[in-house]
């Protein structure tokens, strides 16, 4: 009797799980993720940077691009760099408007170099620092062919973090960040961890910065 009951419950569970599969598959398909940007990364030398260091991470990326150009005379499209960003690196991808509207500088401990106070604009965009930091910004790196992505899963966590500080509904914040809160050219990808793997499968070397 117990065995029959277990069999029955197992069958019900299996059927319930199976019934969810089409719904889950449809949900993923509805996102209509465009991965064609990977097909344009055809250089002989390719590297994906698993980004989290807000202090010197972009300097490392710039140094990589500089080294290929100065040593071998190679630059995009012969060399391809992808900067993969999840939750910790979100401030790199956020617009000035997001910084002004929400306490990103305070929450992620990003200070304005000029004032030493929590940033109210994105200090990672221009790359107008001195010494090693000169050119280590999103715009100058994008102009040299470096691509930046933002993890969609991480955006949900980012929205939750900002929601906790502002009391605004998380779903509304997520939609705002996703639609207007990221810098031009930033590619939203389904999952950071998946994309790091896909890049390596396509011949990218890996560096955590």
Residue frames as qw, qx, qy, qz and C-alpha x, y, z in Angstrom:
[[0.000, 0.884, 0.467, 0.000, 0.00, 0.00, 0.00],
 [0.292, -0.810, 0.115, 0.496, 2.79, 2.42, 0.93],
 [0.438, -0.150, 0.605, 0.648, 4.66, 1.46, -2.22],
 [0.256, 0.606, 0.660, 0.362, 1.59, 2.17, -4.38],
 [0.107, -0.941, -0.261, 0.190, 1.09, 5.53, -2.69],
 [0.384, -0.604, 0.338, 0.612, 4.74, 6.47, -3.33],
 [0.399, 0.157, 0.694, 0.579, 4.39, 5.43, -6.96],
 [0.123, 0.806, 0.561, 0.141, 1.24, 7.49, -7.31],
 [0.213, -0.910, -0.045, 0.353, 2.83, 10.59, -5.76],
 [0.443, -0.364, 0.506, 0.645, 5.95, 10.19, -7.90],
 [0.342, 0.417, 0.694, 0.477, 3.81, 9.98, -11.02],
 [0.002, 0.920, 0.392, -0.029, 1.82, 13.05, -10.07],
 [0.339, -0.772, 0.181, 0.506, 5.04, 15.00, -9.37],
 [0.450, -0.095, 0.624, 0.632, 6.55, 13.92, -12.66],
 [0.243, 0.643, 0.639, 0.344, 3.44, 14.94, -14.57],
 [0.135, -0.942, -0.214, 0.219, 3.31, 18.28, -12.80],
 [0.397, -0.585, 0.371, 0.602, 6.95, 18.94, -13.64],
 [0.404, 0.179, 0.696, 0.566, 6.40, 17.91, -17.24],
 [0.149, 0.816, 0.546, 0.119, 3.42, 20.21, -17.55],
 [0.210, -0.893, 0.001, 0.397, 5.60, 23.15, -16.53],
 [0.591, -0.183, 0.465, 0.633, 8.26, 22.50, -19.15],
 [0.349, 0.580, 0.499, 0.541, 6.43, 24.04, -22.11],
 [0.161, -0.958, -0.236, -0.033, 5.57, 27.10, -20.01],
 [0.524, -0.678, 0.230, 0.461, 9.19, 27.58, -18.95],
 [0.552, 0.084, 0.532, 0.637, 10.44, 27.04, -22.46],
 [0.193, 0.782, 0.464, 0.369, 7.91, 29.55, -23.76],
 [0.316, -0.925, -0.077, 0.196, 8.99, 32.08, -21.16],
 [0.542, -0.438, 0.394, 0.600, 12.61, 31.81, -22.24],
 [0.438, 0.352, 0.594, 0.576, 11.67, 31.95, -25.91],
 [0.039, 0.910, 0.405, 0.077, 9.56, 35.05, -25.30],
 [0.387, -0.757, 0.119, 0.512, 12.70, 36.93, -24.27],
 [0.694, 0.692, 0.119, 0.157, 14.00, 36.50, -27.83],
 [0.488, -0.716, 0.285, 0.410, 17.66, 36.88, -26.85],
 [0.645, 0.753, -0.125, 0.043, 19.84, 38.09, -29.71],
 [0.741, -0.497, 0.318, 0.321, 23.27, 36.45, -29.49],
 [0.734, 0.614, 0.125, 0.261, 24.44, 37.53, -32.94],
 [0.051, -0.948, 0.308, -0.064, 26.99, 39.92, -31.40],
 [0.707, -0.432, 0.540, 0.151, 29.14, 36.87, -30.67],
 [0.800, 0.395, 0.378, 0.246, 29.30, 36.05, -34.37],
 [0.326, 0.919, -0.064, 0.213, 31.00, 39.39, -35.00],
 [0.440, -0.766, 0.468, 0.028, 33.85, 38.52, -32.63],
 [0.941, 0.333, 0.018, 0.060, 36.07, 36.90, -35.24],
 [0.103, 0.858, -0.491, 0.109, 39.53, 38.16, -34.28],
 [0.723, 0.223, -0.628, 0.183, 42.36, 35.69, -33.82],
 [0.309, 0.040, -0.653, 0.690, 42.95, 36.95, -30.27],
 [0.466, -0.563, -0.331, -0.597, 39.89, 37.11, -28.02],
 [0.280, -0.006, -0.747, 0.603, 39.51, 37.56, -24.29],
 [0.441, -0.681, -0.430, -0.396, 36.56, 37.77, -21.91],
 [0.145, 0.291, -0.539, 0.777, 37.04, 39.79, -18.74],
 [0.486, -0.563, -0.668, -0.024, 34.92, 38.59, -15.81],
 [0.140, 0.505, -0.152, 0.838, 34.55, 42.03, -14.25],
 [0.527, -0.689, -0.496, 0.029, 34.04, 42.93, -10.58],
 [0.545, -0.350, -0.173, 0.743, 36.91, 45.26, -9.56],
 [0.147, 0.932, 0.320, 0.088, 35.59, 48.82, -9.69],
 [0.380, -0.809, 0.190, 0.407, 38.99, 50.22, -8.72],
 [0.114, -0.595, 0.611, 0.509, 41.30, 49.00, -11.49],
 [0.689, 0.253, 0.680, 0.005, 39.27, 46.58, -13.62],
 [0.553, 0.815, 0.163, -0.060, 38.97, 48.90, -16.61],
 [0.059, -0.831, 0.522, 0.186, 42.70, 49.67, -16.40],
 [0.556, -0.199, 0.794, 0.143, 43.42, 45.96, -16.87],
 [0.647, 0.574, 0.501, 0.011, 41.17, 45.85, -19.94],
 [0.280, 0.942, -0.136, -0.124, 42.87, 48.94, -21.39],
 [0.304, -0.655, 0.666, 0.187, 46.31, 47.42, -20.72],
 [0.680, 0.119, 0.714, 0.117, 45.31, 44.29, -22.63],
 [0.552, 0.784, 0.282, 0.027, 44.19, 46.30, -25.66],
 [0.011, 0.933, -0.331, -0.137, 47.29, 48.52, -25.43],
 [0.534, -0.450, 0.689, 0.198, 49.65, 45.56, -25.27],
 [0.704, 0.349, 0.592, 0.180, 48.34, 43.92, -28.44],
 [0.403, 0.905, 0.124, 0.055, 48.58, 47.22, -30.30],
 [0.110, -0.905, 0.403, 0.074, 52.02, 48.27, -29.04],
 [0.549, -0.395, 0.719, 0.157, 53.71, 44.86, -29.23],
 [0.500, 0.170, 0.794, 0.300, 52.12, 43.33, -32.34],
 [0.106, 0.149, -0.322, -0.929, 50.42, 46.30, -34.02],
 [0.190, -0.350, -0.868, -0.296, 47.05, 44.57, -33.67],
 [0.256, 0.110, 0.396, -0.875, 43.75, 46.18, -32.78],
 [0.541, 0.423, 0.638, -0.347, 40.03, 45.59, -33.34],
 [0.886, -0.130, 0.018, -0.445, 38.81, 43.62, -35.28],
 [0.629, 0.361, -0.677, 0.127, 41.95, 41.47, -35.09],
 [0.217, -0.013, -0.803, 0.555, 41.62, 41.43, -31.30],
 [0.471, -0.524, -0.421, -0.572, 38.28, 41.20, -29.47],
 [0.130, 0.051, -0.724, 0.675, 37.57, 41.96, -25.83],
 [0.479, -0.562, -0.518, -0.432, 34.34, 41.33, -23.97],
 [0.009, -0.239, 0.594, -0.768, 33.77, 42.87, -20.51],
 [0.493, -0.403, -0.733, -0.238, 31.22, 40.73, -18.69],
 [0.087, -0.267, 0.422, -0.862, 29.44, 42.58, -15.88],
 [0.417, -0.480, -0.770, -0.054, 27.05, 41.27, -13.25],
 [0.363, -0.848, -0.381, -0.068, 25.77, 42.88, -10.04],
 [0.592, -0.568, -0.042, 0.571, 29.04, 44.02, -8.45],
 [0.383, -0.082, 0.348, 0.852, 30.13, 45.83, -11.60],
 [0.188, 0.750, 0.626, 0.095, 26.73, 47.39, -12.38],
 [0.104, -0.857, -0.087, 0.497, 27.91, 51.00, -11.69],
 [0.315, -0.279, 0.565, 0.710, 30.15, 50.78, -14.77],
 [0.138, 0.327, 0.788, 0.503, 27.12, 50.25, -17.03],
 [0.017, -0.749, -0.602, 0.278, 24.70, 52.74, -15.43],
 [0.275, 0.687, 0.255, 0.622, 23.82, 56.08, -17.03],
 [0.153, 0.169, -0.312, 0.922, 24.41, 59.46, -15.42],
 [0.505, -0.368, -0.197, -0.755, 20.64, 59.79, -15.08],
 [0.806, -0.315, -0.501, -0.028, 20.51, 56.64, -12.95],
 [0.530, -0.017, -0.448, 0.720, 23.30, 57.95, -10.72],
 [0.083, -0.247, 0.099, -0.960, 21.48, 61.27, -10.27],
 [0.632, -0.329, -0.288, -0.640, 18.13, 59.66, -9.56],
 [0.911, -0.344, -0.215, -0.082, 19.17, 56.77, -7.31],
 [0.390, -0.821, 0.416, -0.042, 21.90, 56.31, -4.62],
 [0.929, 0.295, -0.184, 0.124, 24.15, 54.14, -6.78],
 [0.327, 0.644, -0.484, 0.494, 27.32, 55.84, -5.52],
 [0.454, -0.509, 0.488, -0.544, 26.30, 55.25, -1.93],
 [0.942, -0.072, 0.169, -0.280, 25.08, 51.68, -2.37],
 [0.926, 0.284, -0.079, 0.236, 28.10, 50.49, -4.37],
 [0.564, -0.687, 0.118, 0.443, 30.60, 52.73, -2.57],
 [0.585, 0.416, 0.293, 0.632, 31.58, 54.60, -5.74],
 [0.223, -0.766, -0.166, 0.579, 32.98, 58.06, -5.03],
 [0.460, 0.873, 0.073, 0.142, 33.40, 60.98, -7.40],
 [0.755, 0.043, -0.110, 0.645, 37.19, 61.48, -7.83],
 [0.172, 0.572, 0.017, 0.802, 36.72, 65.26, -7.79],
 [0.437, -0.630, 0.056, -0.639, 34.71, 65.50, -4.55],
 [0.138, 0.223, -0.891, 0.372, 35.43, 62.28, -2.69],
 [0.530, 0.070, 0.478, -0.697, 31.68, 61.98, -2.06],
 [0.559, 0.258, 0.788, -0.001, 29.28, 59.30, -3.38],
 [0.126, -0.049, 0.565, 0.814, 29.09, 59.75, -7.14],
 [0.446, 0.554, 0.446, -0.544, 26.01, 61.36, -8.67],
 [0.638, 0.640, -0.259, -0.341, 27.24, 60.68, -12.21],
 [0.987, 0.047, 0.081, 0.132, 29.04, 57.72, -13.75],
 [0.195, -0.852, 0.424, 0.237, 32.81, 58.18, -13.21],
 [0.657, -0.155, 0.688, 0.265, 33.66, 55.15, -15.37],
 [0.637, 0.684, 0.351, -0.053, 32.50, 56.55, -18.70],
 [0.306, 0.935, -0.156, -0.086, 34.99, 59.15, -19.91],
 [0.904, -0.002, 0.017, 0.427, 38.33, 57.56, -18.99],
 [0.255, 0.857, -0.079, 0.440, 39.76, 61.03, -18.38],
 [0.710, -0.684, 0.071, 0.153, 41.91, 60.07, -15.40],
 [0.140, 0.857, -0.495, -0.031, 45.66, 60.47, -15.25],
 [0.226, -0.486, 0.844, -0.007, 48.50, 58.00, -15.63],
 [0.089, 0.012, 0.986, 0.137, 47.34, 54.39, -15.90],
 [0.293, 0.526, 0.696, -0.392, 43.71, 55.54, -15.70],
 [0.247, 0.534, -0.241, -0.772, 43.90, 57.67, -18.85],
 [0.469, 0.233, -0.653, -0.547, 41.69, 56.03, -21.46],
 [0.133, -0.086, -0.973, 0.170, 40.39, 53.43, -18.99],
 [0.411, 0.238, 0.353, -0.806, 36.73, 54.32, -19.50],
 [0.614, 0.369, 0.687, -0.121, 33.73, 52.78, -21.18],
 [0.505, 0.819, 0.081, -0.261, 33.58, 55.19, -24.13],
 [0.137, 0.748, -0.604, -0.238, 37.27, 55.10, -25.11],
 [0.377, -0.191, 0.905, 0.037, 37.30, 51.31, -24.75],
 [0.627, 0.518, 0.546, -0.202, 34.12, 50.94, -26.82],
 [0.402, 0.842, -0.188, -0.306, 35.73, 53.12, -29.49],
 [0.025, 0.575, -0.804, -0.148, 38.53, 50.54, -29.61],
 [0.614, 0.081, -0.689, -0.376, 36.08, 47.68, -30.15],
 [0.065, 0.026, -0.887, 0.457, 35.63, 46.50, -26.56],
 [0.500, -0.399, -0.514, -0.571, 32.09, 45.23, -25.89],
 [0.156, -0.172, 0.670, -0.705, 30.31, 45.44, -22.52],
 [0.473, -0.348, -0.718, -0.373, 27.50, 43.21, -21.35],
 [0.350, -0.294, 0.465, -0.758, 25.10, 43.33, -18.41],
 [0.129, -0.114, -0.984, 0.048, 23.65, 40.19, -16.83],
 [0.451, -0.412, -0.363, -0.704, 19.85, 40.22, -16.84],
 [0.693, -0.427, -0.570, 0.111, 19.70, 38.04, -13.72],
 [0.447, -0.159, -0.333, 0.815, 21.94, 40.54, -11.94],
 [0.110, -0.323, -0.173, -0.924, 19.66, 43.38, -13.01],
 [0.607, -0.545, -0.498, -0.295, 16.90, 41.79, -10.94],
 [0.667, -0.404, -0.389, 0.490, 19.20, 41.86, -7.89],
 [0.264, 0.107, -0.011, 0.958, 20.31, 45.42, -8.70],
 [0.328, -0.489, -0.343, -0.732, 16.66, 46.51, -8.82],
 [0.691, -0.540, -0.480, 0.024, 16.03, 44.82, -5.47],
 [0.569, -0.196, -0.274, 0.750, 19.01, 46.58, -3.91],
 [0.031, 0.209, 0.096, 0.973, 17.88, 50.00, -5.12],
 [0.494, -0.520, -0.506, -0.479, 14.29, 49.18, -4.15],
 [0.655, -0.454, -0.505, 0.332, 15.37, 48.52, -0.57],
 [0.382, -0.182, -0.157, 0.892, 16.99, 51.95, -0.39],
 [0.109, -0.057, -0.216, -0.969, 14.26, 53.93, -2.14],
 [0.381, 0.290, 0.717, -0.506, 11.07, 51.96, -1.34],
 [0.531, 0.402, -0.300, -0.683, 10.17, 51.91, -5.01],
 [0.927, 0.075, 0.292, -0.225, 8.69, 48.66, -6.35],
 [0.495, -0.382, 0.679, 0.386, 11.35, 46.28, -7.61],
 [0.593, 0.421, 0.636, 0.257, 9.53, 45.36, -10.87],
 [0.257, 0.954, 0.154, -0.028, 9.24, 49.03, -11.84],
 [0.260, -0.816, 0.437, 0.276, 12.91, 49.65, -11.11],
 [0.623, -0.083, 0.702, 0.333, 13.95, 46.59, -13.11],
 [0.521, 0.669, 0.493, 0.192, 11.97, 47.76, -16.14],
 [0.064, 0.991, -0.052, -0.106, 13.40, 51.28, -15.88],
 [0.409, -0.635, 0.572, 0.321, 17.00, 50.09, -15.60],
 [0.633, 0.134, 0.707, 0.286, 16.56, 47.57, -18.40],
 [0.451, 0.747, 0.454, 0.179, 14.94, 50.05, -20.80],
 [0.219, 0.917, 0.005, 0.332, 16.72, 53.36, -20.12],
 [0.543, -0.819, 0.186, 0.008, 19.25, 52.91, -17.32],
 [0.819, -0.180, 0.346, 0.420, 22.20, 51.37, -19.19],
 [0.091, -0.645, 0.361, 0.667, 24.85, 53.12, -21.25],
 [0.714, 0.578, -0.144, -0.368, 24.54, 53.04, -25.05],
 [0.507, 0.525, -0.681, -0.056, 26.06, 49.89, -26.51],
 [0.294, -0.290, 0.834, -0.366, 25.75, 47.76, -23.37],
 [0.566, 0.001, -0.709, -0.422, 24.37, 44.33, -24.29],
 [0.636, -0.291, 0.459, -0.547, 21.90, 42.71, -21.90],
 [0.439, 0.213, -0.860, -0.147, 22.52, 38.94, -21.75],
 [0.752, -0.390, -0.414, -0.333, 20.42, 36.22, -20.07],
 [0.811, -0.581, 0.017, 0.073, 23.01, 35.08, -17.52],
 [0.004, 0.868, -0.496, -0.011, 26.57, 36.19, -16.82],
 [0.575, -0.380, 0.724, 0.016, 27.74, 32.71, -15.85],
 [0.792, 0.396, 0.464, 0.036, 26.38, 31.23, -19.08],
 [0.464, 0.883, -0.074, 0.014, 27.97, 33.92, -21.27],
 [0.239, -0.752, 0.611, 0.066, 31.40, 33.47, -19.70],
 [0.683, -0.080, 0.723, 0.071, 31.18, 29.80, -20.63],
 [0.683, 0.655, 0.324, 0.005, 29.93, 30.46, -24.15],
 [0.192, 0.926, -0.316, -0.077, 32.78, 32.87, -24.77],
 [0.384, -0.544, 0.741, 0.089, 35.32, 30.27, -23.70],
 [0.739, 0.242, 0.628, 0.023, 33.66, 27.68, -25.92],
 [0.558, 0.814, 0.153, 0.053, 34.14, 30.12, -28.80],
 [0.764, 0.301, -0.100, 0.562, 37.85, 30.44, -28.15],
 [0.104, -0.871, 0.141, -0.458, 38.03, 33.40, -25.79],
 [0.508, 0.060, -0.646, 0.566, 40.65, 33.27, -23.07],
 [0.477, -0.756, -0.415, -0.170, 39.44, 34.17, -19.58],
 [0.362, 0.180, -0.447, 0.798, 40.58, 36.71, -17.02],
 [0.367, -0.762, -0.530, 0.055, 38.87, 37.75, -13.81],
 [0.298, 0.303, -0.142, 0.894, 39.34, 41.44, -13.01]]
